[in-house]
Amino acid sequence: MVLLKISALMTMLATSTYYTAFASPLDPNAPLANDLGGVHLLLENDVDSNTPKYPVILLSKSRTYGDSQTACESLRESLVAPTFGNLTSLLNNTPVAHEELRGSTFFWTKGDDKNNGSTCFAFNRKSGQTVKRSCNENLPSLCTNSMPRYIVHEANTTSQIKVKTTHFGVWQGYRDLNQFRFLGIPYAEPPVGNLRFLKPVPINASKFVGGNKVNNATQFGNVCMQLNYGGQEVPPEYEPQVLGASSSEDCLYLNVFTPSLKASKGIRGLPVMVYVHGGSFTTYSGSTPVFEPGNLVSRGGVVVVTLNYRLGVFGLFLDTPDISESIAPGNLATRDQIQALKWVQQNIASFGGDPHQVTIFGESAGAWSMRALLSIPSAFGLYHNVISQSDLMGLPFSSQKYSTDLTSLTMKSLGCNNADLACAQNKTASDLHTAEINGINAFLNMTQYYWVSFGAVYMPMADGSLIANDFSELIKSGRYNKKANILWGFMHDEGFASITDYYPDPISVDDFNNSHVGEWRDSHVRSLLNSPYKLNTSDPDTLRIEMATATTDYYFGCPLLKMSQCIAGKSSSVYAYRMNHGRSIGSAFGGNVTSVCANRACHADDNIPTFGSGDVIPGAIQTGDDARFSRQIIDRWSTFAKTGNPNPKKNSKGLASSNPDVMNVNWPQYDDTTKPLLEIELQNTSVSHNTESAKCKWIEDNIKYEYQLNPPF
């Protein structure tokens, strides 16, 4: 079983010493974006740390030359020189402010006519020339953007800006090279005290409205209570470095990253991508540095939202048979995610996003969450596209008995009667963590749960109400979100990321058979080794290699392809991929890389390419092949967020349509006849057909998947 962890990030960041940022004092002179009438960050971003950048701020409201100077100065900037970068390309190709630029040809830039005080210089985006215009003419303007790119714990928060929402008050964030950042916005009431283990309560917006109240959005909110993958509480020094903030039960916050603050709701906003993080449903957060989205926001021309949701026992506590489901309904992590999506629908337009064009995406446990959200009718109207990366599709949703067994063991360790919810609510968070670890260990020793690993104890539950059945059954009967476009896939070497947790060193077949069988919890994976998975006796590491390959096929690849076949032709578009290249967090951030994952595309190696986040810590860079591969993923993913199709149209706005790694390969929709799979490579990405069909058929004929062997009903 694969343990869902990002251990290299833990090791590298938690052992380093960086400045830990606190909430910045609010600048009382920060401008209100609504008054500026449309503020847009333009940048032809190649996501390469080492290439020159030419960022520009577009103010789309027409003003006189003098008023344009004043508006730029309110942002702590000045009018940009007309020779700065390639303004013609920037203005003609930007997806960030495409609608605002329609009908606009001239833009105020730096300079006035020394011989005629009534004429000033404007840039003609069609001719690329600087021309003289009357200084009293009203034109949009171009300002400098002198802010650096975001670096973890070295954030420059001095260039602040306010946004006024319709019903949620005024929020003050700040700008960097790539985006406006509005951090730590609460989307639900703190789930503490008698709200612990209950459904998320919508945030009381009146707390943030009234008079001249300005709310601070310059710092990440608390992250949710954490366990590491081994089941221990994380040390205090780990939290600010690795998670972006300290942990607390008061943790239901989200973050908005946008390249564009629109002038009015009459102008269509940008596509929105809402990210649900992974981490075994026990760890990580929306502020974990790997998920820093600046390059995705900037290059993709999208608004990104990251969020925290309750984890571990706090997020997956289920009512025992003695507690009413109406009081403690379970699936709290998923319910939190739904509540965050409701906040997005109500408020994202104020931050430049289009609530009618929302894509949800997640990796690992976040991808498992995508599967859950595809299964919940009440969530269907909250999103339109789904990107699922490395979902363990071979595993089912848990049954009610599974979840109540786990909860009952936790309650027992707490010293609480199964019927006494108040007892559990009154315990300290530390008490709960201790009981949670004890409960998990006892649960894993139960015979009927032999197939469960510590890295995947917690999972969404098919309770018959919120989630009616396992996803595999729902797609058979058409009871999933058939209107959503789906893009999903897996890493080529998913299973290699955890094989060393079981076997740190190569082992012989004899050693495995004689003394290590009990350590490999999953008998189904063992039996796969007697099938199409052939051992190479000349390779001393052949057993681990085949076991890891079998794990990839059994939990990730083959069940995903089977699900794709079930959905193909019955609903909106489905696109499937296998990512054969990646960038490990360890190699990017200076940590260790598991030897078996060197030169392989392992679990979690898609996180950095997805966000282009390989240069977010001090001293790290992203250049050359790393930048090139990230461009490919960002261009595919952001195009899908815009259109529901990962293939950019020729001459479409943005950088994707000029990326040969994307434009030279058409990614076909999945169909049950040719079974196309995009094989994503650093270069020479291609389409394969009927991939791994022999192995997958053998599994289905002889083994079955866990969702078939251990269904929730």
N, C-alpha and C positions, 0 to 999 in steps of 0.2 A: 504494500500500500504506500502511496506517495504521501509524505508529510508536507503539508502546505506551509512552507516557511521561506523566509528570505534571510537566511542566517548570515550571509556575507555582509549585509547591511547592518545587522545587529553588531557583529564583531568590529567592523571598521569604524562606524560612527560612535558606538558606545564607548570605545576605548580612546577616542580622540577628544581633545579639548577645544571647544569653539565658544565664541561669544554667544550667549543665549539671549535672544531678543525678548524684550517685554513690550507691552502695549505702548505705542508711541504717544507722546502728548499730542492732542489734536491742535492743528494749526487753525487759529480762529479766522485767518484770512484765506483759508482754502476756498476756491471757487465752487459754486454749485453748477454741476454739469448742465442742469436744466436751463440755467440762465445763459450759458455759453452757446446753447442751441445746436448741439451736435459736436462731439469731440471724438476723434478717431485716430488710433495709432497705426500708422502705415509703415510697413517694413517688408522688403523682399528678403525673407528669412531662409537661408540655406541650412540652418541649424548647425552650422560649423563654428566652433568656438574661435577659430583662428582667422577667419576671413573678415574683411572690413564690413561694417554695418552702417547703413545710412537711414536711420529712423527719422520719421517726420510725423508731426501731429497735424491732422487736417481739422480745421474748424469750418464746418459746412455752412454755417449761417453767414449770409452776406453782410459785410460791414465796410465802412470807409477804411482807408489805409491807416489813419490814426487810431481808429477803434480796434482795428486788427492788431496793431502793436500792443495796445492796452490789454486785449484779450490774451495774447501770448504771454505778456508779462504776469498776468494773473495766474498763469500756470508755471511761473518761474522760468519762462523760456523767452525767446525772441523770434522774429520772423526769420525764416530760413533763407540762406543764400540761394539764388536760382541755379547756381552751378553745383549744388550739393547732390552728389550721387546722380541717379538717373531718374529725374522727376517724371519724365514722360512715361517711362515704363511703369513706375510706381503708381501713377494716377490712372493710367489706362487699364491696368491689369489687376487692381486691388479688388478682392471680394468683400473687404471690410466695410467700405462705404460706397458700394456700387450704385445704390439707388440715390444717395445724396449727390453723386457726381453727375447724374443724368442732367443734361442741359447746361452744365458748367464747363466753360472753356478756359477762363482766366482766373488766376489765383494770386492774391497778394504775396509777394516775397520781399526780401530785404532790399532796400535801396530806394532813394528818391532822386529826382532830377535836380542836380545842383544848380543848373541854369534856369530852371523853371520850378518854383516851389509848389506849383499847383499840379504837377504831374509826378507820378510814382511808378515803380516798376512792378509789373505783373508777369506771371509765367503763363505762356500759352501751351496747354498740354497737347494740343494737336500738332503744332509746328515745332514744339520744343524750344521756342525762342522766348527771350525776354522782351516785353513790349512796354511802351509808355501808355499809362491810362490816367485819367483824372483822379487825383487822390480822394475826391469826394464820391467817386463811384463805389457802389456796394458790391463787393466780391467776396467769395470764400477765401480763406487764408491758410498759409502753410507755416507752421511753427517748428522750431527745433525740438528734439526730444533728447535731452542730455543725460537722462537717467541710465544707469548701467543695467545689465541683465541681473536677474535675481540669483543670489548666492545664499545658500542656507546659512542662517545665523549671522549674515553680514548685510542684511537687507537695509537699503537706503529708503527710509519712509518719509523723506522730507517733502516730496512733491505730492501733496494730498489733494483729494477732490471729494466733493459731496454728491450724493445722489438722493433725490427725493422720490420716494415710492408713493403709490396711490393710497395704500392703506397701512403701510408698515413703517412710516416715519422716514427720517433722514439718516443716511449711513455714510460715514466718512472713511474712505480707504485711501490707497495711494497707487502711484504709477511706477512701473519699471520700464525697461527697454521694450518689452513685448506686450504688456497688458496692464489694465487696471485691476487691482487686487482688493477685494472686499472679503475680509476674513472673519471667522468666528461669529457668523450670524445664526442666532437660534431659530430652529424651525419647529420645536415642540417644547412644552414645559419640562423642566428638569425632572427626570423619572426617579425621584428620591422620596424617602419617607414612605408614606402610604401610596405613592405612585410607583414604587418599585414593583416590578413584575406585571404591571398593568399596561394596557394599550397606551401608545403615545397620545398625549393630550395636546391638541393644537395650541400653538403659542398664542398668548394673549397680546395681540398687537398694540393694545392701548398703552402698554408699558413703554412703548418706544415712540409714541406720538404725543404731540402737544407742545405749544409754545415755541420756543427756540431750541428745543431739545435736539441734539446731534449725537448719534450713537457711534461708538468707536468700532471700526472694522479694520484696524491695522494689525491685529494679532490673531493667530489661530485660537479657537476655543479649546477647552479641555478635550482630550481624547478619552474614549471609553475605557473602562477597566480592562486590563490586559493579562493574559497568560502567554508565556512563550510556548513554542511548539512542544517542549518537553514537560509542560504542565506546571512550571514554577512561576511564582510572581516575578515580574521584571524588576531589576534594581532601579532606585530613583534616578540615578544619573543617565539611565538608558532613555528615559522618556523624552526630555527636551531635545536630545540629539537625534534620536531615531524616529520619534513620533511627531515632532514639531511642537509639542506642548505636554504638560503634565496630565496625568490621568485622573479622572473623577467620575462618579456616577452622573454628575451634571455634565453631560457630554453631547447632547443632541444639537450639534452645530454643523453648519455647512459653509462652504467658501465659494465665492463667485469670481471667476477670472474672465475678463472680457476685453477685447480690443476696441470696442466701440460703445459709446454712450450716445444713444440716438436723441435727436432733437425732440421728437414727439412720438406718441404711440401710433400716429398715422403712417409712420415709415416702418416698413416691415423689418423686424429684427433679424439677427443672425441665427443660424442653426445652433441648437443647444446640445451639448454632450454631458450627461450626468454620469459620473464615475462612481461605482461601488467597489471598494477595495477588497482584496483577498486577505488571506491569513488565517485559514482554518476556522473562521468564525470565533477566534479567540484573541487575535492580535492585529496590529496596524491601525491606520487611521486615514482620514482624508487629507491629513497634513504631512504624512510620511514623505520625505524628500524625493523618493523614487517617483512619486506621482505628481511632481511639480509640473504643471501643464503649460508653462509659458511658450515653449516652442510650438506645441500643438495649437494653442490659441492663435499665435501670431501667423504661423505658416498656413494653418488650416482655415483661418478666418471664421472661427467658431467661438462660442461662449462655452466655457467648461465649468461645471459645478462638481466639487468633491464634497463628500459628506462623511460624518461619523454615524455609526449605528451601534446599538448595544451588543456586546460580545459575551461569549461564554454563558455562564449561568444567568447573567443579567439579561441576556438577549434571547436565550432559548429555554428559559424556565417554562415548564408546562404545569398546568394544574394536575395535581394527583387526583385519583378517583374521589377523594374526599373534599376537594375544592372545586367550586363551581367554575365551569369554563367561562361563564360570563364575567367572572372576576379576574381570573388569570388565564387568558386564552391561549398563551403560547405564541410561537412564531413572532416574537417581539422584534427581532432583528429585521425581518421582512416587513413588519408593520411600520417600523421606523423608516425604512427606505420608501415606503409608500407615502408616509407623511411628508418626507422631504420632497418627493415628486409633486405633491399637492402644493407645497410652498412654491416650487418652481413655476407651476401653472399660474399661481396668483401674483407672483412678483417679478419673474425674470424679465418681463418686457421693460421694466425700469432700468435694467442693467444691460440693455441692448440685445436681449435674446428674444426669440420667437417661440412662444409657448405651444404653437401648433407644429413645431418642427423639432421635437425632442428625441434624441437618441440616448438610450441607456447602454452602458457598457461596463464590463467588469472582467477580472481575471481570477482564476482559481475559485476560491470561495465566492468571490464577486461574480464569477460566471455561473456558479451554482445558484446565486441569487437571481441572475437573469432567467434561469430556468424556472425559478419560483414565480417571478413576476409575469412570465409568459403564461402561467397557469392560474392566475387570479383575475377573474372577470372585473372586479372593482378597480383594478389597476390598469385595465386595457386602454382607457382614454387618457392616460397620463404620459404616454410615450408613443412613438411611431416606428422607430427602428431599434434593433437590438444587436449589439456586438458582444459575443461571448468567447472569451479567450481561455482555453485550458480548463474547461469544466470536466469534472470526473463523472462523465455521463453514465459510466457503468454502474455507479452507485445510485440507489433510489432516494426518494424522500423518505424520511423516517416514518415509522408507524406511531400511532398514539401510545401503544404499549412500550415501544422503544423509548420514547421520550419520558413517559411516566416512570419507567424503571430507573432511568438516569436521574430524574428529579427526586424520586423517593430515596435513592441512595444518598443524594446530597442532603436532603432533609434529615435523614437519619444521622449523618455525620454532624449536622448542625445541632442535633439534640432537639429537633422540633418534631412534633407530631405531624403526620401527613396532612391533617386537616387544619393545621394552625398556620395559615399564611401570615398572620400578624407576627408570629414568632420569627419567621424568616425575614420579614420586613424590618424587624427591630435589631437584627444582627448587624455587626459592623461589616464593611466591605472586606476587611482582612479575614474575618470569620468565614465569610462566604467563599473566599478564594481557597482557604484551607479545606473547607468542606467539599468544594467543587473538585479539587484534586483527589481527595479521598474517594469521592463518589465516582469519578472517572476510573480510577484504578480498580475499584470494586466492580464496576460495570464491565470493564474489559476482561475480567476474570469469569464472567458469566458465560457458560458454555454456548448459549444460543447466539452470542455476539462475537463468536470467534472471527468473523469476517471484518470486524471493525478495528481500525488502527487509531492510535492516539491523535494522529494528525487529521482525522476526519470523524471524530466522535460527534461533534455538533453538525447538524444539517437541518434544512427546512423540513417541516413535518406536514405530511398529508393528513389533515385533521377532519376531512370530510366537509368542512365548511369554508374556511378561507381558501385552502387548497383541497380540491375535491378528491384528487387521486394522484397517483404517481404520474409524472410527465409522460412517460412511455404509454400509459393508458389514455391520458387525455388527448394525445395527438391521434390515437387510433379513432377516437370518437369525435374528433374535431372540436374538443372543448378546451382550446387554447387560443391565444390571440392570433387568429389567422390573418388579421389585417396588418400585422407587423412584418416589416422586412427583416430578415435575419442574416447576419454574417457571423459565422462561427468556425472555430478550428482549434488546432492543437500544435504543440511543439514536436519536432521530430523525435526528440529524445527525452520526453517527459519523465519517464521512469528512472532515468539515471540520476536525477537530483536527490533521490532518497536511498538509493541502493547501499550507499556507504554507511547509512545509519544502521543498517542491519549487518552489513559485511564491510568493515573498513578496509580489508585487504582481500586480494584474490583468494578464492577457495577452490579446492579440487572437488570433483564430483563425489569422490569417496567420502571426503570430509563432510560434504553437505548431507549425503545420505545417512552417514553414521551418527553425526553429532549436532547438526545444525537445523534439522527439519523443524524442530519446535520454535526456532527463532523466526522462521518465515511464516507469518500467521496465516497466509492465504493459500490453502491447499489447491485452489483453482489455478493460481499462477504456477505452482510447482508442476501440476499436471500438464500445463502448456509446454513444459520443457520436453515432454515425450511426444511432441506433435510436429508441426512445421518448423518449430524452433530448434534447429540442429546445432549441436555443439561442435566447435572446432577444436579438436583435441590438441592441435599444435599451439593454441593460444592459452596460456595459463589463466587468463581472465575470462575465458569463454562463458563460464557459468554465470558470472555477474552480468555480463553483457546480454546474454539471452534472457535472463530474468528481468533485466531492466527493459529490454525490448518488448517482452511479453506484457509487462506492466503497462507500458505505453499503449499497446494495442488493446488490452483488456479493459482498462479504465477510461481511456481517452479516445483513441482513434477509431476503433471499430464501432463502439456504440454511437459515436457522433455520426459516422457514415450511415449507420442503420436508422438513426433518427432523421437524418437528411432524406433518406429514401422514403420514409413514412410521410414526411411533410411535402416533398417535392410535388408540384402540380396541384396541391390541394389548397394552397393559400398564397399569400404574397411571396415575394422572391426570397430564395435561400441561396446563400453563397458559402461554400466550404473551402477551407484552406489547411495546409500543413506548412508550418514555418520551419524551414531547414537552416536558418541562420538566426542569430540573436546576439545579445551582448549581456554577459553576466554582470550582476551588480558588483561582485567581487572584483572583476577586472576593471570595471569603470571607476570604482571608488577606492581601489588600492587594497582590497581585502583578499582573502584566500579564495581560490577557485578549486572546487572538488576535482581531484585528478581525473575522474571518469567523465567529468563534464567539460574538460579542456577540449576545444575543437568540436564540441557538440552543441546542439540547441536544446537546452534543458528547461525544465519547468521554471517559470518566472523570468527566463531570458528575453521575453518579449516586452517586459515592463518599460525598460529604458528606451527601446526603439519606438514604442507607442507614444510616449510623451516627449521624446527627445531630451531626456533629463540626465544625460551622461555627464553634464558639466555643472551640476547644481551645488556641488560642495567645493570648498576652497581647494585649489590646486588641480581639480579634475578638468579634463578637456574632452571634447567630442569633435572629432575631425576625420577627414579621409573616409575610409570605408564605414566607420561607425556613423558618421553624419549621412552618408549616402543611403545606408540601409534605413535609418530613421526617416529620411525624406520619403522613401517608398511607403512605409507603413502609415505615416501621417497623411500622405496624399490619398492613399486608398481609404483609410478610416474616415477622414474628414469629407471626402467626396460622398461616401456612403451616408454620412450624417446629413448631407445637403439634399440628396436625391433618392436615397434608398437603393442606389446602384453604385458599386465601387469603381466603376469605369468612368473617368472624366470625359466629358464631351470635348471634342476638338474646339479650340478657341474659347473655351469657357474661362470665366474670370478666375484668377488665382494661379498658383505655381504648379499645380498638379498636371495641368494640360501641357506643360513644357518639360515634364519629367519623363525621359525615354524609358526608365525602368518600369514606369506605369503604363505609358501610352503604347508601348510596343507589344503588350500582352493583353488581350481581351479576357476578362474573367467571366466565364459563362455561369448562368444560374444552374443550380444543381438539378439534375433530372434523373429519373430512375433507370434510364436506359444506358446512357454513357457514363453516368456517375463522375462528373468532372470535379477535380480537386486542384485548386491553385497551389502549386509548389513554390513557395516564396523563398527566393535565394537572394544573396547579396547582388549577384548579377545573373542574368539568364533565367529569371523567373519564367515558369512554364505551366502548362496545364496537363495533368495526368488523368487517366481514366481507369475505372475499376481497380483502384489502389488497394493493395493488400487484400484482395478478394479471397485468396485461398486461406489466409490466416483467419480472416473474419468469419468465413464460412465454417471453418473448423471449430472456432469458438462457439458459434451459434448451434452447431450440430452436436457438439460433445460436452460443452462446459456450461453454457448460458451465462448471462451477465448477472451481477448481483441484484439489479432491479427486477430480474425475473425470478431469482432464487429467494430473495428476501423482500417481496413487495410489501407496501404498507397495508394493503387489504388482501 
